[in-house]
Amino acid sequence: MDHHLITQRAHNNELGFNTTRMTFVFGNIATIALNVLADLSSQEKLALSAFVVMLNIASFLSFDTELKIFAALSKDTGDENSTYAAGGKQTPWGAFRVFCTIICVVAAVTQLMAINA
């Protein structure tokens, strides 16, 4: 496979991962700020809870997909001299996927507990 194409795919995937990460971070910070600073009614708490769940499910799905793509790209190079491929083959992609799952679940659960406390 063409190295330029693999490099472009890796770059696009990295941009997607970073976008997901920033959406996850700022979305969760915004919901925490709303919960702390606003006097929310029960309907507003329900809406904020729904947003937290949707944000974290979307983040989980996006993180998982992008990590699968990173793993696939590291296998697709076929070049033994590629540092990217060598590093990618040694990376514990499954552990990263589990870690992202745990982070999204913990963020959602703790925020739901704080919103509805």
N, CA, C and O atoms as CSV, one atom per row, in Angstrom:
chain,resi,resn,atom,element,x,y,z
A,1,MET,N,N,0.852,-1.179,0.000
A,1,MET,CA,C,0.000,0.000,0.000
A,1,MET,C,C,0.896,1.239,0.000
A,1,MET,O,O,1.975,1.236,0.592
A,2,ASP,N,N,0.447,2.276,-0.656
A,2,ASP,CA,C,1.195,3.520,-0.775
A,2,ASP,C,C,1.382,4.169,0.599
A,2,ASP,O,O,0.417,4.359,1.339
A,3,HIS,N,N,2.632,4.505,0.932
A,3,HIS,CA,C,2.928,5.088,2.244
A,3,HIS,C,C,2.269,6.454,2.423
A,3,HIS,O,O,1.884,6.822,3.533
A,4,HIS,N,N,2.142,7.201,1.328
A,4,HIS,CA,C,1.492,8.508,1.416
A,4,HIS,C,C,0.025,8.341,1.816
A,4,HIS,O,O,-0.495,9.096,2.638
A,5,LEU,N,N,-0.629,7.349,1.227
A,5,LEU,CA,C,-2.028,7.097,1.544
A,5,LEU,C,C,-2.188,6.662,3.002
A,5,LEU,O,O,-3.113,7.108,3.680
A,6,ILE,N,N,-1.310,5.810,3.483
A,6,ILE,CA,C,-1.362,5.364,4.881
A,6,ILE,C,C,-1.116,6.537,5.818
A,6,ILE,O,O,-1.800,6.679,6.832
A,7,THR,N,N,-0.145,7.375,5.484
A,7,THR,CA,C,0.140,8.551,6.301
A,7,THR,C,C,-1.063,9.483,6.347
A,7,THR,O,O,-1.395,10.015,7.406
A,8,GLN,N,N,-1.715,9.685,5.212
A,8,GLN,CA,C,-2.901,10.546,5.162
A,8,GLN,C,C,-4.037,9.954,5.991
A,8,GLN,O,O,-4.726,10.684,6.704
A,9,ARG,N,N,-4.237,8.649,5.906
A,9,ARG,CA,C,-5.280,8.002,6.693
A,9,ARG,C,C,-4.988,8.131,8.189
A,9,ARG,O,O,-5.890,8.404,8.982
A,10,ALA,N,N,-3.729,7.935,8.565
A,10,ALA,CA,C,-3.355,8.059,9.980
A,10,ALA,C,C,-3.577,9.481,10.469
A,10,ALA,O,O,-4.061,9.691,11.581
A,11,HIS,N,N,-3.224,10.460,9.640
A,11,HIS,CA,C,-3.410,11.867,10.010
A,11,HIS,C,C,-4.902,12.182,10.173
A,11,HIS,O,O,-5.294,12.838,11.138
A,12,ASN,N,N,-5.728,11.720,9.238
A,12,ASN,CA,C,-7.170,11.959,9.335
A,12,ASN,C,C,-7.757,11.294,10.570
A,12,ASN,O,O,-8.615,11.868,11.241
A,13,ASN,N,N,-7.299,10.095,10.868
A,13,ASN,CA,C,-7.796,9.392,12.046
A,13,ASN,C,C,-7.356,10.100,13.322
A,13,ASN,O,O,-8.117,10.179,14.286
A,14,GLU,N,N,-6.138,10.610,13.327
A,14,GLU,CA,C,-5.658,11.347,14.499
A,14,GLU,C,C,-6.472,12.614,14.713
A,14,GLU,O,O,-6.797,12.958,15.849
A,15,LEU,N,N,-6.804,13.308,13.634
A,15,LEU,CA,C,-7.661,14.494,13.757
A,15,LEU,C,C,-9.036,14.123,14.308
A,15,LEU,O,O,-9.587,14.840,15.143
A,16,GLY,N,N,-9.586,13.006,13.842
A,16,GLY,CA,C,-10.874,12.548,14.354
A,16,GLY,C,C,-10.803,12.201,15.829
A,16,GLY,O,O,-11.706,12.539,16.595
A,17,PHE,N,N,-9.730,11.523,16.233
A,17,PHE,CA,C,-9.551,11.153,17.632
A,17,PHE,C,C,-9.435,12.403,18.503
A,17,PHE,O,O,-10.049,12.488,19.567
A,18,ASN,N,N,-8.647,13.368,18.045
A,18,ASN,CA,C,-8.483,14.607,18.810
A,18,ASN,C,C,-9.786,15.396,18.890
A,18,ASN,O,O,-10.078,16.001,19.921
A,19,THR,N,N,-10.561,15.396,17.826
A,19,THR,CA,C,-11.856,16.070,17.839
A,19,THR,C,C,-12.796,15.397,18.836
A,19,THR,O,O,-13.495,16.073,19.592
A,20,THR,N,N,-12.810,14.076,18.834
A,20,THR,CA,C,-13.635,13.341,19.791
A,20,THR,C,C,-13.196,13.628,21.215
A,20,THR,O,O,-14.023,13.835,22.103
A,21,ARG,N,N,-11.898,13.640,21.422
A,21,ARG,CA,C,-11.372,13.897,22.769
A,21,ARG,C,C,-11.773,15.287,23.253
A,21,ARG,O,O,-12.168,15.449,24.407
A,22,MET,N,N,-11.676,16.275,22.397
A,22,MET,CA,C,-12.038,17.631,22.802
A,22,MET,C,C,-13.544,17.749,23.023
A,22,MET,O,O,-13.971,18.443,23.946
A,23,THR,N,N,-14.347,17.098,22.213
A,23,THR,CA,C,-15.799,17.096,22.414
A,23,THR,C,C,-16.144,16.438,23.742
A,23,THR,O,O,-16.984,16.938,24.489
A,24,PHE,N,N,-15.496,15.318,24.033
A,24,PHE,CA,C,-15.720,14.612,25.297
A,24,PHE,C,C,-15.355,15.506,26.477
A,24,PHE,O,O,-16.140,15.655,27.414
A,25,VAL,N,N,-14.173,16.096,26.433
A,25,VAL,CA,C,-13.695,16.913,27.555
A,25,VAL,C,C,-14.569,18.153,27.744
A,25,VAL,O,O,-15.075,18.389,28.842
A,26,PHE,N,N,-14.750,18.939,26.695
A,26,PHE,CA,C,-15.501,20.186,26.834
A,26,PHE,C,C,-16.990,19.941,27.062
A,26,PHE,O,O,-17.637,20.704,27.780
A,27,GLY,N,N,-17.538,18.890,26.463
A,27,GLY,CA,C,-18.941,18.563,26.711
A,27,GLY,C,C,-19.183,18.192,28.165
A,27,GLY,O,O,-20.164,18.627,28.768
A,28,ASN,N,N,-18.284,17.384,28.729
A,28,ASN,CA,C,-18.439,17.003,30.134
A,28,ASN,C,C,-18.162,18.167,31.079
A,28,ASN,O,O,-18.824,18.295,32.109
A,29,ILE,N,N,-17.199,19.012,30.745
A,29,ILE,CA,C,-16.945,20.201,31.563
A,29,ILE,C,C,-18.150,21.134,31.531
A,29,ILE,O,O,-18.526,21.699,32.558
A,30,ALA,N,N,-18.750,21.296,30.369
A,30,ALA,CA,C,-19.924,22.176,30.250
A,30,ALA,C,C,-21.092,21.644,31.072
A,30,ALA,O,O,-21.805,22.419,31.709
A,31,THR,N,N,-21.292,20.338,31.063
A,31,THR,CA,C,-22.401,19.793,31.854
A,31,THR,C,C,-22.133,19.925,33.347
A,31,THR,O,O,-23.056,20.170,34.123
A,32,ILE,N,N,-20.885,19.766,33.753
A,32,ILE,CA,C,-20.542,19.971,35.168
A,32,ILE,C,C,-20.790,21.423,35.558
A,32,ILE,O,O,-21.363,21.701,36.611
A,33,ALA,N,N,-20.357,22.345,34.705
A,33,ALA,CA,C,-20.555,23.774,34.990
A,33,ALA,C,C,-22.042,24.116,35.067
A,33,ALA,O,O,-22.462,24.850,35.961
A,34,LEU,N,N,-22.835,23.594,34.141
A,34,LEU,CA,C,-24.279,23.845,34.191
A,34,LEU,C,C,-24.893,23.308,35.472
A,34,LEU,O,O,-25.722,23.966,36.100
A,35,ASN,N,N,-24.484,22.120,35.848
A,35,ASN,CA,C,-25.040,21.520,37.052
A,35,ASN,C,C,-24.664,22.308,38.300
A,35,ASN,O,O,-25.479,22.462,39.210
A,36,VAL,N,N,-23.435,22.805,38.345
A,36,VAL,CA,C,-22.953,23.521,39.530
A,36,VAL,C,C,-23.487,24.948,39.583
A,36,VAL,O,O,-23.904,25.417,40.643
A,37,LEU,N,N,-23.478,25.634,38.456
A,37,LEU,CA,C,-23.776,27.064,38.448
A,37,LEU,C,C,-25.246,27.411,38.220
A,37,LEU,O,O,-25.689,28.493,38.604
A,38,ALA,N,N,-26.001,26.515,37.604
A,38,ALA,CA,C,-27.398,26.824,37.284
A,38,ALA,C,C,-28.331,26.181,38.308
A,38,ALA,O,O,-28.040,25.121,38.861
A,39,ASP,N,N,-29.430,26.834,38.538
A,39,ASP,CA,C,-30.473,26.279,39.401
A,39,ASP,C,C,-31.444,25.545,38.482
A,39,ASP,O,O,-32.363,26.153,37.933
A,40,LEU,N,N,-31.242,24.241,38.313
A,40,LEU,CA,C,-31.977,23.469,37.330
A,40,LEU,C,C,-33.275,22.907,37.908
A,40,LEU,O,O,-33.319,22.421,39.039
A,41,SER,N,N,-34.326,22.990,37.094
A,41,SER,CA,C,-35.588,22.357,37.466
A,41,SER,C,C,-35.478,20.860,37.165
A,41,SER,O,O,-34.481,20.407,36.602
A,42,SER,N,N,-36.493,20.108,37.536
A,42,SER,CA,C,-36.440,18.659,37.312
A,42,SER,C,C,-36.430,18.323,35.816
A,42,SER,O,O,-35.779,17.362,35.406
A,43,GLN,N,N,-37.143,19.101,35.004
A,43,GLN,CA,C,-37.130,18.870,33.563
A,43,GLN,C,C,-35.764,19.188,32.970
A,43,GLN,O,O,-35.283,18.478,32.087
A,44,GLU,N,N,-35.147,20.248,33.454
A,44,GLU,CA,C,-33.814,20.615,32.965
A,44,GLU,C,C,-32.770,19.593,33.393
A,44,GLU,O,O,-31.835,19.309,32.645
A,45,LYS,N,N,-32.924,19.041,34.587
A,45,LYS,CA,C,-32.023,17.979,35.033
A,45,LYS,C,C,-32.174,16.734,34.169
A,45,LYS,O,O,-31.190,16.065,33.851
A,46,LEU,N,N,-33.409,16.429,33.794
A,46,LEU,CA,C,-33.656,15.287,32.926
A,46,LEU,C,C,-33.012,15.499,31.559
A,46,LEU,O,O,-32.396,14.587,31.007
A,47,ALA,N,N,-33.158,16.706,31.018
A,47,ALA,CA,C,-32.545,17.017,29.723
A,47,ALA,C,C,-31.022,16.968,29.806
A,47,ALA,O,O,-30.367,16.448,28.902
A,48,LEU,N,N,-30.459,17.505,30.882
A,48,LEU,CA,C,-29.007,17.467,31.053
A,48,LEU,C,C,-28.519,16.033,31.223
A,48,LEU,O,O,-27.461,15.674,30.707
A,49,SER,N,N,-29.271,15.223,31.933
A,49,SER,CA,C,-28.925,13.810,32.095
A,49,SER,C,C,-28.925,13.092,30.748
A,49,SER,O,O,-28.028,12.300,30.460
A,50,ALA,N,N,-29.932,13.372,29.930
A,50,ALA,CA,C,-30.005,12.764,28.597
A,50,ALA,C,C,-28.814,13.199,27.749
A,50,ALA,O,O,-28.232,12.390,27.026
A,51,PHE,N,N,-28.453,14.477,27.841
A,51,PHE,CA,C,-27.298,14.977,27.091
A,51,PHE,C,C,-26.020,14.276,27.527
A,51,PHE,O,O,-25.204,13.899,26.686
A,52,VAL,N,N,-25.837,14.095,28.835
A,52,VAL,CA,C,-24.647,13.423,29.357
A,52,VAL,C,C,-24.558,11.996,28.816
A,52,VAL,O,O,-23.491,11.549,28.395
A,53,VAL,N,N,-25.677,11.294,28.831
A,53,VAL,CA,C,-25.687,9.913,28.332
A,53,VAL,C,C,-25.355,9.882,26.843
A,53,VAL,O,O,-24.518,9.090,26.410
A,54,MET,N,N,-26.005,10.738,26.060
A,54,MET,CA,C,-25.748,10.761,24.616
A,54,MET,C,C,-24.313,11.162,24.300
A,54,MET,O,O,-23.681,10.567,23.428
A,55,LEU,N,N,-23.796,12.164,24.999
A,55,LEU,CA,C,-22.414,12.614,24.788
A,55,LEU,C,C,-21.428,11.488,25.047
A,55,LEU,O,O,-20.511,11.268,24.256
A,56,ASN,N,N,-21.609,10.783,26.135
A,56,ASN,CA,C,-20.651,9.745,26.490
A,56,ASN,C,C,-20.804,8.489,25.637
A,56,ASN,O,O,-19.810,7.812,25.374
A,57,ILE,N,N,-21.999,8.163,25.202
A,57,ILE,CA,C,-22.164,7.042,24.269
A,57,ILE,C,C,-21.527,7.381,22.924
A,57,ILE,O,O,-20.822,6.558,22.340
A,58,ALA,N,N,-21.776,8.591,22.437
A,58,ALA,CA,C,-21.175,9.012,21.167
A,58,ALA,C,C,-19.651,9.046,21.268
A,58,ALA,O,O,-18.955,8.640,20.337
A,59,SER,N,N,-19.140,9.527,22.389
A,59,SER,CA,C,-17.685,9.566,22.580
A,59,SER,C,C,-17.109,8.158,22.608
A,59,SER,O,O,-16.082,7.890,21.984
A,60,PHE,N,N,-17.766,7.260,23.331
A,60,PHE,CA,C,-17.301,5.876,23.395
A,60,PHE,C,C,-17.255,5.257,21.997
A,60,PHE,O,O,-16.248,4.661,21.616
A,61,LEU,N,N,-18.334,5.397,21.236
A,61,LEU,CA,C,-18.382,4.808,19.896
A,61,LEU,C,C,-17.312,5.390,18.985
A,61,LEU,O,O,-16.693,4.667,18.205
A,62,SER,N,N,-17.097,6.688,19.084
A,62,SER,CA,C,-16.089,7.338,18.258
A,62,SER,C,C,-14.671,6.918,18.664
A,62,SER,O,O,-13.850,6.599,17.805
A,63,PHE,N,N,-14.384,6.918,19.976
A,63,PHE,CA,C,-13.075,6.465,20.444
A,63,PHE,C,C,-12.808,5.034,19.981
A,63,PHE,O,O,-11.728,4.732,19.474
A,64,ASP,N,N,-13.791,4.159,20.156
A,64,ASP,CA,C,-13.615,2.751,19.815
A,64,ASP,C,C,-13.332,2.584,18.325
A,64,ASP,O,O,-12.433,1.834,17.943
A,65,THR,N,N,-14.091,3.274,17.488
A,65,THR,CA,C,-13.897,3.192,16.044
A,65,THR,C,C,-12.523,3.706,15.644
A,65,THR,O,O,-11.838,3.080,14.835
A,66,GLU,N,N,-12.118,4.831,16.199
A,66,GLU,CA,C,-10.828,5.405,15.826
A,66,GLU,C,C,-9.667,4.543,16.298
A,66,GLU,O,O,-8.655,4.439,15.605
A,67,LEU,N,N,-9.796,3.927,17.458
A,67,LEU,CA,C,-8.737,3.029,17.918
A,67,LEU,C,C,-8.660,1.772,17.057
A,67,LEU,O,O,-7.569,1.253,16.824
A,68,LYS,N,N,-9.797,1.276,16.584
A,68,LYS,CA,C,-9.792,0.136,15.658
A,68,LYS,C,C,-9.082,0.519,14.359
A,68,LYS,O,O,-8.330,-0.277,13.797
A,69,ILE,N,N,-9.326,1.735,13.891
A,69,ILE,CA,C,-8.689,2.188,12.659
A,69,ILE,C,C,-7.180,2.329,12.852
A,69,ILE,O,O,-6.405,1.937,11.980
A,70,PHE,N,N,-6.757,2.892,13.997
A,70,PHE,CA,C,-5.328,2.971,14.285
A,70,PHE,C,C,-4.691,1.581,14.252
A,70,PHE,O,O,-3.619,1.398,13.674
A,71,ALA,N,N,-5.347,0.611,14.869
A,71,ALA,CA,C,-4.819,-0.754,14.895
A,71,ALA,C,C,-4.735,-1.324,13.480
A,71,ALA,O,O,-3.745,-1.966,13.128
A,72,ALA,N,N,-5.759,-1.093,12.677
A,72,ALA,CA,C,-5.753,-1.594,11.302
A,72,ALA,C,C,-4.677,-0.918,10.464
A,72,ALA,O,O,-4.011,-1.577,9.666
A,73,LEU,N,N,-4.500,0.378,10.634
A,73,LEU,CA,C,-3.473,1.086,9.873
A,73,LEU,C,C,-2.068,0.591,10.207
A,73,LEU,O,O,-1.202,0.518,9.335
A,74,SER,N,N,-1.853,0.255,11.468
A,74,SER,CA,C,-0.522,-0.229,11.837
A,74,SER,C,C,-0.232,-1.598,11.232
A,74,SER,O,O,0.930,-1.970,11.065
A,75,LYS,N,N,-1.277,-2.345,10.903
A,75,LYS,CA,C,-1.096,-3.652,10.260
A,75,LYS,C,C,-1.026,-3.538,8.743
A,75,LYS,O,O,-0.442,-4.403,8.089
A,76,ASP,N,N,-1.614,-2.484,8.168
A,76,ASP,CA,C,-1.714,-2.342,6.716
A,76,ASP,C,C,-0.421,-1.927,6.021
A,76,ASP,O,O,-0.302,-2.083,4.806
A,77,THR,N,N,0.542,-1.407,6.762
A,77,THR,CA,C,1.714,-0.875,6.079
A,77,THR,C,C,2.508,-1.955,5.369
A,77,THR,O,O,2.948,-1.757,4.237
A,78,GLY,N,N,2.694,-3.085,6.013
A,78,GLY,CA,C,3.440,-4.175,5.392
A,78,GLY,C,C,4.919,-3.896,5.247
A,78,GLY,O,O,5.646,-4.730,4.708
A,79,ASP,N,N,5.384,-2.763,5.704
A,79,ASP,CA,C,6.800,-2.393,5.596
A,79,ASP,C,C,7.480,-2.669,6.923
A,79,ASP,O,O,7.107,-2.097,7.947
A,80,GLU,N,N,8.461,-3.530,6.909
A,80,GLU,CA,C,9.172,-3.888,8.138
A,80,GLU,C,C,10.036,-2.743,8.658
A,80,GLU,O,O,10.389,-2.729,9.837
A,81,ASN,N,N,10.384,-1.783,7.799
A,81,ASN,CA,C,11.229,-0.661,8.205
A,81,ASN,C,C,10.430,0.530,8.723
A,81,ASN,O,O,11.014,1.544,9.107
A,82,SER,N,N,9.112,0.421,8.738
A,82,SER,CA,C,8.265,1.528,9.153
A,82,SER,C,C,8.209,1.609,10.673
A,82,SER,O,O,7.796,0.660,11.339
A,83,THR,N,N,8.621,2.731,11.206
A,83,THR,CA,C,8.558,2.952,12.645
A,83,THR,C,C,7.110,3.014,13.114
A,83,THR,O,O,6.782,2.526,14.196
A,84,TYR,N,N,6.245,3.613,12.300
A,84,TYR,CA,C,4.824,3.697,12.652
A,84,TYR,C,C,4.223,2.298,12.786
A,84,TYR,O,O,3.517,1.997,13.749
A,85,ALA,N,N,4.518,1.454,11.802
A,85,ALA,CA,C,3.969,0.100,11.831
A,85,ALA,C,C,4.530,-0.696,13.003
A,85,ALA,O,O,3.798,-1.429,13.668
A,86,ALA,N,N,5.823,-0.552,13.253
A,86,ALA,CA,C,6.441,-1.287,14.366
A,86,ALA,C,C,5.848,-0.843,15.699
A,86,ALA,O,O,5.544,-1.675,16.555
A,87,GLY,N,N,5.684,0.454,15.872
A,87,GLY,CA,C,5.084,0.970,17.104
A,87,GLY,C,C,3.627,0.567,17.230
A,87,GLY,O,O,3.163,0.235,18.322
A,88,GLY,N,N,2.903,0.593,16.121
A,88,GLY,CA,C,1.500,0.234,16.138
A,88,GLY,C,C,1.261,-1.232,16.447
A,88,GLY,O,O,0.277,-1.587,17.095
A,89,LYS,N,N,2.168,-2.082,15.979
A,89,LYS,CA,C,2.013,-3.513,16.242
A,89,LYS,C,C,2.290,-3.848,17.703
A,89,LYS,O,O,1.795,-4.857,18.205
A,90,GLN,N,N,3.064,-3.031,18.385
A,90,GLN,CA,C,3.387,-3.267,19.788
A,90,GLN,C,C,2.415,-2.573,20.745
A,90,GLN,O,O,2.433,-2.835,21.948
A,91,THR,N,N,1.584,-1.706,20.221
A,91,THR,CA,C,0.650,-0.944,21.055
A,91,THR,C,C,-0.511,-1.832,21.496
A,91,THR,O,O,-1.079,-2.557,20.679
A,92,PRO,N,N,-0.865,-1.783,22.775
A,92,PRO,CA,C,-1.995,-2.593,23.265
A,92,PRO,C,C,-3.338,-1.927,22.958
A,92,PRO,O,O,-3.958,-1.333,23.840
A,93,TRP,N,N,-3.780,-2.028,21.707
A,93,TRP,CA,C,-4.998,-1.341,21.282
A,93,TRP,C,C,-6.216,-1.781,22.084
A,93,TRP,O,O,-7.079,-0.961,22.396
A,94,GLY,N,N,-6.293,-3.048,22.416
A,94,GLY,CA,C,-7.418,-3.539,23.213
A,94,GLY,C,C,-7.484,-2.876,24.572
A,94,GLY,O,O,-8.565,-2.543,25.058
A,95,ALA,N,N,-6.321,-2.683,25.189
A,95,ALA,CA,C,-6.276,-2.019,26.500
A,95,ALA,C,C,-6.725,-0.566,26.387
A,95,ALA,O,O,-7.413,-0.061,27.274
A,96,PHE,N,N,-6.341,0.108,25.307
A,96,PHE,CA,C,-6.787,1.489,25.110
A,96,PHE,C,C,-8.299,1.546,24.916
A,96,PHE,O,O,-8.959,2.450,25.428
A,97,ARG,N,N,-8.847,0.581,24.178
A,97,ARG,CA,C,-10.294,0.550,23.979
A,97,ARG,C,C,-11.013,0.338,25.302
A,97,ARG,O,O,-12.029,0.983,25.560
A,98,VAL,N,N,-10.506,-0.554,26.145
A,98,VAL,CA,C,-11.105,-0.786,27.466
A,98,VAL,C,C,-10.994,0.475,28.314
A,98,VAL,O,O,-11.953,0.853,28.987
A,99,PHE,N,N,-9.836,1.130,28.288
A,99,PHE,CA,C,-9.626,2.354,29.058
A,99,PHE,C,C,-10.618,3.438,28.636
A,99,PHE,O,O,-11.216,4.087,29.494
A,100,CYS,N,N,-10.802,3.643,27.337
A,100,CYS,CA,C,-11.754,4.656,26.853
A,100,CYS,C,C,-13.179,4.309,27.264
A,100,CYS,O,O,-13.966,5.196,27.596
A,101,THR,N,N,-13.512,3.018,27.244
A,101,THR,CA,C,-14.839,2.589,27.686
A,101,THR,C,C,-15.052,2.930,29.157
A,101,THR,O,O,-16.088,3.476,29.535
A,102,ILE,N,N,-14.061,2.602,29.979
A,102,ILE,CA,C,-14.166,2.876,31.420
A,102,ILE,C,C,-14.295,4.371,31.679
A,102,ILE,O,O,-15.122,4.789,32.490
A,103,ILE,N,N,-13.493,5.172,31.004
A,103,ILE,CA,C,-13.546,6.626,31.201
A,103,ILE,C,C,-14.923,7.174,30.826
A,103,ILE,O,O,-15.476,7.993,31.561
A,104,CYS,N,N,-15.482,6.743,29.707
A,104,CYS,CA,C,-16.792,7.238,29.291
A,104,CYS,C,C,-17.891,6.798,30.266
A,104,CYS,O,O,-18.779,7.585,30.593
A,105,VAL,N,N,-17.834,5.560,30.724
A,105,VAL,CA,C,-18.842,5.058,31.666
A,105,VAL,C,C,-18.733,5.788,32.998
A,105,VAL,O,O,-19.746,6.202,33.561
A,106,VAL,N,N,-17.517,5.948,33.507
A,106,VAL,CA,C,-17.321,6.637,34.791
A,106,VAL,C,C,-17.788,8.091,34.701
A,106,VAL,O,O,-18.444,8.593,35.613
A,107,ALA,N,N,-17.447,8.765,33.601
A,107,ALA,CA,C,-17.882,10.152,33.432
A,107,ALA,C,C,-19.404,10.251,33.417
A,107,ALA,O,O,-19.981,11.123,34.065
A,108,ALA,N,N,-20.041,9.366,32.685
A,108,ALA,CA,C,-21.504,9.419,32.603
A,108,ALA,C,C,-22.160,9.103,33.945
A,108,ALA,O,O,-23.075,9.808,34.371
A,109,VAL,N,N,-21.700,8.057,34.604
A,109,VAL,CA,C,-22.321,7.646,35.864
A,109,VAL,C,C,-22.135,8.703,36.950
A,109,VAL,O,O,-23.087,9.043,37.652
A,110,THR,N,N,-20.922,9.220,37.090
A,110,THR,CA,C,-20.694,10.214,38.142
A,110,THR,C,C,-21.467,11.503,37.889
A,110,THR,O,O,-21.965,12.127,38.826
A,111,GLN,N,N,-21.567,11.900,36.627
A,111,GLN,CA,C,-22.347,13.099,36.337
A,111,GLN,C,C,-23.830,12.872,36.564
A,111,GLN,O,O,-24.522,13.749,37.082
A,112,LEU,N,N,-24.321,11.709,36.182
A,112,LEU,CA,C,-25.732,11.416,36.451
A,112,LEU,C,C,-26.024,11.418,37.934
A,112,LEU,O,O,-27.074,11.902,38.358
A,113,MET,N,N,-25.114,10.885,38.730
A,113,MET,CA,C,-25.287,10.898,40.177
A,113,MET,C,C,-25.274,12.331,40.710
A,113,MET,O,O,-26.065,12.673,41.589
A,114,ALA,N,N,-24.379,13.168,40.182
A,114,ALA,CA,C,-24.294,14.549,40.656
A,114,ALA,C,C,-25.526,15.357,40.221
A,114,ALA,O,O,-26.047,16.156,41.000
A,115,ILE,N,N,-25.982,15.155,39.005
A,115,ILE,CA,C,-27.141,15.908,38.510
A,115,ILE,C,C,-28.402,15.545,39.280
A,115,ILE,O,O,-29.196,16.416,39.636
A,116,ASN,N,N,-28.578,14.275,39.530
A,116,ASN,CA,C,-29.828,13.807,40.129
A,116,ASN,C,C,-29.738,13.603,41.643
A,116,ASN,O,O,-30.617,12.978,42.236
A,117,ALA,N,N,-28.686,14.124,42.268
A,117,ALA,CA,C,-28.542,13.968,43.726
A,117,ALA,C,C,-29.446,14.923,44.476
A,117,ALA,O,O,-29.453,14.928,45.707
